[in-house]
Amino acid sequence: MIDVNLIENCEKKLEKQFRRFEQVALFNQEKVLNAFKKNKLALRHFSATSGYGYGDEGRDTLNLVVADVFNAESAICSPNIVSGTHALSLCLYGVLRPNDKVLCITGEPYDTLRDIVYGQGNGSLKDYNITFTALPLKNDAIDKQKIEEYIKENGFPKMIYLQRSRGYEWRNALRIFEIEDIVSYIKSLGFSGCIMLDNCYGEFLEEREATEVGVNLMAGSLIKNLGGGIAPTGGYVVGDKLYVDMVQNRLTAPSIGGEVGSYMGGYQAFFQGIFMAPHVVLQSLKGTCLFGAVLNELGYQTSPSLDEHPGDIIRAIKFNNAEKLISFIQTIQKNSPIDSYVDALPWAMPGYEDEVIMAAGCFVQGSSIELSADAPIKPPYIAYLQGGLTFEHCKIALKNLNL
């Protein structure tokens, strides 16, 4: 077990960072509240619907609220989007057409997108002769020179794609000022197409969202930040109306777009989750930073630096040892409210290149705004910690580590 005095001392050292996180949460809480007030949210918007869902006020108002939260023209926020990967793929297939080109400027995309992009015979982008080129980062930063070289050689792509979070990489997540800078640079080159962002794990980290600094289309999951640990499923797409409409046509069909879609479960959990999200993200940030501070004191390298404002809720921890990595993940599982008795073990998870071990004793299956951790079993044996719903839960799990 970790010495409680060490935990308390590290918490005191983080007071300045915690105050900053609290300022961001207050700003975003007011923004969410104003979006609810602007759209005159009422009890009737919680009601379940069935069949086609024509005139579903809950669905339509949820979309309006999310668009306002992100200060965007349009949004889709739907339980019919099953995951962040699904939301991202809807964007790709909705906007792109055969023979189009995509330029990804943040390295290779997350594991679960690679079959969507590069797969053969499975309906991938490659099957439609859509070219997806990934430019590696340079010193963990977007390489502007390579972008310019690509455009000179190939012309402008239909879409420029960014991934905000690190995936299974050892790099910082993108901050809003970095996204603003690269968007400005891309547009200065004359690009007028779609700039798309994978925003998973990045909602409510700062006072501005990427749609406020020029990103045309972005997507994420409701069982991460935006759902506040309450939304039971779903994903969102937000951005320019032109592109969101194209995605709606892919989610349903070109003839019906966003006019249909019912949900028998009702919408209360989605609205309530979004309302709680700024506070829950605050809890997660405080928890993962405390893990970082304590583990740094114990000699482990973690990322991002505690001197930096995080770009997402994830704390990467380098163990350089498979046994220690597995033990850490198992301890998180043992200190979860659900399935605490289960031994987390590595397995060949669909969509991933390496065996993966996951701790996810969550109220919502697979939720990664709740305290959870996962890792590919490969050197240098890095665990990726995210969540949880309360700072107190993070402290208890941290105390029970055996390293």
C-alpha positions in Angstrom: 0.0 0.0 0.0 1.0 3.6 -0.6 1.8 5.8 2.4 -1.1 8.0 3.1 1.2 10.8 4.2 2.9 10.7 0.7 -0.5 11.0 -0.9 -1.5 14.0 1.3 1.8 15.8 0.7 1.5 15.3 -3.1 -2.1 16.6 -3.0 -0.9 19.8 -1.2 1.8 20.3 -3.9 -0.9 20.2 -6.5 -3.1 22.9 -5.0 -2.2 25.5 -7.7 -3.1 23.1 -10.5 -6.3 22.0 -8.8 -7.4 25.7 -8.5 -6.9 26.1 -12.2 -8.9 22.9 -13.0 -11.7 24.3 -10.8 -11.8 27.6 -12.7 -12.1 25.7 -16.0 -14.9 23.5 -14.5 -16.8 26.6 -13.3 -16.6 28.2 -16.7 -17.8 25.1 -18.5 -20.6 24.4 -16.0 -22.0 27.9 -16.7 -21.7 27.3 -20.4 -23.6 24.0 -20.2 -26.3 25.6 -17.9 -26.7 28.4 -20.4 -27.1 25.9 -23.3 -29.9 24.2 -21.3 -31.6 27.5 -20.5 -31.3 28.8 -24.1 -33.0 25.7 -25.4 -35.7 25.8 -22.7 -35.1 22.2 -21.6 -38.3 20.7 -20.0 -39.4 17.4 -18.6 -41.1 16.5 -21.8 -37.7 16.3 -23.5 -36.8 13.3 -21.3 -39.7 11.2 -22.8 -39.1 7.9 -24.6 -40.1 7.6 -28.3 -40.5 4.6 -30.6 -40.7 3.7 -34.2 -39.4 6.3 -36.6 -39.2 9.0 -34.0 -40.7 11.8 -36.1 -41.0 15.0 -34.1 -38.9 13.6 -31.3 -38.3 16.7 -29.2 -35.9 15.1 -26.9 -33.6 14.0 -29.7 -33.8 17.3 -31.5 -33.2 19.4 -28.3 -30.3 17.2 -27.2 -28.7 18.0 -30.6 -29.3 21.7 -30.1 -27.8 21.7 -26.6 -24.7 19.9 -27.7 -24.2 22.3 -30.6 -24.4 25.2 -28.2 -22.1 23.6 -25.7 -19.4 23.4 -28.4 -20.4 26.8 -30.0 -21.0 25.0 -33.3 -23.5 25.2 -36.0 -24.9 21.7 -35.7 -24.6 18.5 -33.8 -25.7 14.9 -33.6 -25.8 13.4 -30.1 -27.4 10.0 -30.3 -27.7 6.6 -28.5 -27.7 5.2 -32.0 -24.0 6.0 -32.2 -22.5 3.0 -30.4 -19.0 4.3 -29.6 -16.4 6.9 -30.3 -15.0 4.7 -33.1 -18.4 4.6 -34.6 -18.8 8.4 -34.5 -15.4 8.8 -36.1 -16.2 6.3 -38.9 -19.5 8.0 -39.6 -17.6 11.3 -40.1 -15.1 9.6 -42.5 -17.7 7.8 -44.5 -20.2 10.7 -44.4 -17.8 13.3 -45.8 -15.4 11.3 -48.0 -16.1 9.9 -51.5 -14.2 7.4 -53.7 -10.8 8.6 -54.8 -10.7 11.3 -52.1 -7.5 11.9 -50.0 -7.2 12.3 -46.3 -4.1 13.7 -44.6 -3.7 12.7 -40.9 -1.1 15.0 -39.3 -0.9 13.5 -35.9 0.7 10.1 -36.8 -1.1 6.8 -37.2 -4.7 6.9 -35.8 -5.8 4.9 -32.8 -5.8 1.1 -33.1 -9.5 0.7 -33.6 -9.5 3.0 -36.6 -6.9 1.1 -38.6 -9.1 -1.5 -40.0 -11.5 1.3 -41.0 -8.7 3.1 -42.8 -6.5 0.3 -44.1 -8.5 -2.9 -44.1 -9.0 -5.0 -47.2 -12.3 -6.4 -48.2 -14.1 -5.2 -45.1 -15.6 -1.9 -46.5 -12.6 0.2 -45.4 -11.6 3.5 -46.9 -9.0 1.7 -48.8 -11.7 -0.5 -50.4 -13.3 2.7 -51.8 -9.9 3.9 -53.1 -9.8 6.6 -50.5 -6.1 7.4 -49.7 -5.3 8.0 -46.0 -1.8 9.3 -45.5 -0.4 9.6 -41.9 2.4 12.0 -41.2 4.5 11.2 -38.2 5.0 13.7 -35.4 8.4 15.5 -35.1 9.6 15.7 -31.6 6.1 15.0 -30.4 4.7 18.0 -32.4 2.9 18.3 -35.7 5.4 18.7 -38.5 4.3 21.8 -40.5 7.1 21.3 -43.1 5.8 17.8 -43.9 2.3 19.1 -44.4 3.5 21.7 -46.8 5.6 19.1 -48.7 2.6 16.8 -48.9 0.4 19.5 -50.4 3.1 20.6 -52.9 3.4 16.9 -54.1 -0.2 15.8 -53.9 -2.4 18.9 -53.9 -5.0 19.6 -51.2 -6.7 16.6 -49.6 -10.4 16.5 -49.1 -9.9 16.2 -45.3 -7.1 16.9 -42.8 -7.5 14.7 -39.8 -6.2 15.2 -36.2 -6.3 13.0 -33.2 -6.3 15.0 -30.0 -5.5 12.3 -27.5 -2.4 10.1 -27.4 -3.8 6.7 -28.1 -1.2 4.1 -27.1 1.6 6.6 -27.7 4.0 8.4 -25.3 3.1 12.0 -26.2 1.0 14.9 -24.9 -2.6 15.3 -26.0 -3.1 18.4 -28.1 -4.0 21.6 -26.3 -6.5 24.0 -27.8 -3.9 26.6 -28.5 -1.9 24.0 -30.5 -5.0 23.1 -32.5 -5.7 26.8 -33.1 -2.2 27.3 -34.3 -2.2 24.3 -36.7 -5.7 25.2 -38.1 -4.5 28.7 -38.8 -1.4 27.4 -40.5 -3.3 25.0 -42.6 -5.8 27.7 -43.7 -2.9 30.0 -44.5 -1.7 27.5 -47.1 -5.1 27.9 -48.9 -6.8 24.8 -47.6 -10.6 25.2 -47.5 -11.7 21.6 -47.0 -12.8 19.7 -43.9 -10.5 19.8 -40.8 -11.7 16.9 -38.6 -10.7 16.1 -35.0 -10.9 13.0 -33.0 -11.9 14.7 -29.7 -12.2 11.6 -27.5 -11.1 12.3 -23.9 -10.7 16.0 -24.7 -14.1 17.6 -23.8 -14.2 20.3 -21.0 -10.4 20.3 -20.5 -10.2 24.1 -21.2 -12.5 27.1 -21.6 -12.5 26.7 -25.4 -13.4 23.7 -27.6 -11.8 22.9 -30.9 -14.9 23.9 -32.9 -14.3 27.4 -31.6 -10.8 27.6 -33.1 -11.6 26.5 -36.7 -12.1 22.7 -36.6 -15.0 21.9 -39.0 -16.0 18.6 -37.7 -15.2 16.6 -34.6 -16.5 13.5 -32.8 -16.4 11.6 -29.5 -18.0 9.2 -27.2 -20.7 9.7 -24.5 -19.2 7.1 -22.2 -16.1 9.4 -22.0 -16.1 13.0 -20.8 -19.3 14.4 -22.3 -21.6 11.8 -20.8 -20.5 12.6 -17.3 -20.5 9.0 -16.2 -24.3 8.9 -16.5 -25.1 8.6 -20.2 -25.6 4.8 -20.8 -24.3 4.7 -24.3 -23.9 6.9 -27.4 -21.6 9.3 -29.2 -21.7 12.7 -30.8 -20.6 14.6 -33.9 -20.5 18.4 -33.9 -19.3 21.1 -36.3 -20.3 22.9 -39.4 -23.8 22.2 -40.6 -22.6 21.2 -44.1 -20.5 18.4 -42.7 -22.9 17.3 -39.9 -25.7 17.0 -42.4 -23.5 14.7 -44.4 -22.8 12.6 -41.3 -26.5 12.4 -40.5 -27.2 11.0 -44.0 -24.6 8.2 -43.2 -26.1 7.5 -39.8 -29.5 7.0 -41.2 -30.0 7.4 -45.0 -29.7 10.3 -47.4 -33.5 10.5 -47.9 -34.2 10.9 -44.1 -31.1 12.4 -42.5 -31.7 13.6 -39.0 -35.5 13.6 -39.2 -35.8 10.1 -37.7 -34.4 8.1 -34.8 -36.2 7.1 -31.7 -35.0 5.9 -28.2 -37.2 3.9 -25.9 -34.9 4.5 -23.0 -35.7 8.2 -22.9 -33.2 11.1 -22.8 -32.9 12.1 -19.1 -29.6 10.3 -18.6 -28.0 12.0 -21.6 -29.1 15.5 -20.5 -28.1 14.8 -16.9 -24.8 13.4 -17.9 -23.9 16.4 -20.0 -24.9 18.7 -17.2 -22.6 16.8 -14.8 -19.7 16.5 -17.2 -17.7 19.6 -16.3 -17.6 18.5 -12.6 -16.9 14.9 -13.4 -14.0 15.9 -15.7 -12.7 18.0 -12.8 -12.7 15.0 -10.6 -11.0 12.9 -13.2 -8.3 15.5 -13.8 -7.5 15.8 -10.1 -7.4 12.1 -9.7 -5.1 11.3 -12.6 -2.8 14.2 -11.6 -2.6 12.9 -8.0 -1.6 9.4 -9.4 1.1 11.2 -11.5 2.5 13.1 -8.5 2.6 10.1 -6.2 4.1 7.7 -8.8 6.7 10.3 -9.8 7.8 10.4 -6.2 8.1 6.6 -6.3 10.4 6.8 -9.3 8.0 6.1 -12.1 7.8 8.3 -15.2 4.4 9.6 -16.1 3.0 11.9 -18.7 1.9 14.6 -19.1 4.2 16.7 -16.9 2.5 18.0 -13.8 3.7 21.5 -14.7 1.5 21.4 -17.8 -2.3 21.8 -18.2 -3.4 18.5 -19.6 -5.0 18.2 -23.1 -7.0 15.1 -22.1 -7.9 13.1 -19.0 -5.4 10.4 -19.5 -2.3 9.8 -17.4 0.3 7.6 -19.0 2.6 5.6 -16.6 5.8 3.9 -17.8 6.6 0.7 -15.9 9.3 -0.9 -18.2 8.2 -4.2 -16.8 5.3 -6.4 -17.8 4.6 -7.9 -14.4 4.4 -4.4 -12.7 2.2 -3.2 -15.5 -0.2 -6.1 -15.1 -0.2 -5.7 -11.3 -1.1 -2.0 -11.6 -4.0 -2.7 -13.9 -5.3 -5.5 -11.7 -5.1 -3.2 -8.6 -7.3 -0.7 -10.4 -9.8 -3.5 -11.1 -9.7 -4.7 -7.5 -10.6 -1.2 -6.3 -13.6 -0.7 -8.7 -17.2 -0.6 -7.5 -18.2 -3.2 -10.1 -16.5 -6.6 -10.6 -13.9 -5.9 -8.0 -13.4 -9.7 -7.5 -12.4 -10.2 -11.2 -8.8 -10.7 -12.2 -8.0 -8.5 -15.2 -5.9 -10.5 -17.7 -4.4 -9.7 -21.1 -6.4 -10.8 -24.1 -6.6 -10.4 -27.9 -9.2 -7.6 -27.9 -10.9 -7.0 -31.3 -9.5 -4.0 -33.1 -6.1 -4.0 -31.3 -2.7 -5.1 -32.7 -1.3 -6.4 -29.4 -2.9 -8.2 -26.4 -4.5 -5.6 -24.2 -5.3 -5.7 -20.5 -8.1 -3.5 -19.2 -9.5 -2.6 -15.8 -13.0 -1.3 -16.2 -15.1 -2.0 -13.2 -17.6 0.6 -14.3 -21.4 1.3 -13.9 -21.5 1.8 -17.7 -19.7 -1.0 -19.4 -16.4 0.2 -20.9 -16.8 3.8 -19.6 -13.5 5.5 -19.5 -14.6 8.6 -17.6 -15.0 6.2 -14.7 -11.7 5.1 -13.0 -10.2 2.7 -15.5 -6.9 1.7 -17.0 -5.7 -0.2 -20.0 -2.5 -1.1 -21.7 -1.1 -3.0 -24.7 1.3 -5.7 -23.5 4.4 -4.5 -25.3 7.6 -2.6 -24.3 8.0 -0.1 -22.6 4.9 -1.4 -20.8 2.9 1.8 -20.4 -0.4 1.9 -18.6 -3.0 4.5 -19.6 -5.1 5.6 -16.6 -8.3 7.6 -16.9 -11.2 8.7 -14.7 -12.8 8.5 -12.2 -16.2 9.9 -11.2 -15.0 11.1 -7.8 -11.6 12.3 -6.6 -12.1 10.3 -3.4 -12.3 7.1 -5.3 -9.1 7.9 -7.1 -7.4 8.5 -3.7 -8.6 5.2 -2.3 -7.4 3.2 -5.4 -4.1 5.0 -5.2 -3.6 4.2 -1.5 -4.2 0.5 -2.3 -1.5 0.2 -5.0 1.2 -2.3 -4.3 4.3 -1.3 -6.2 
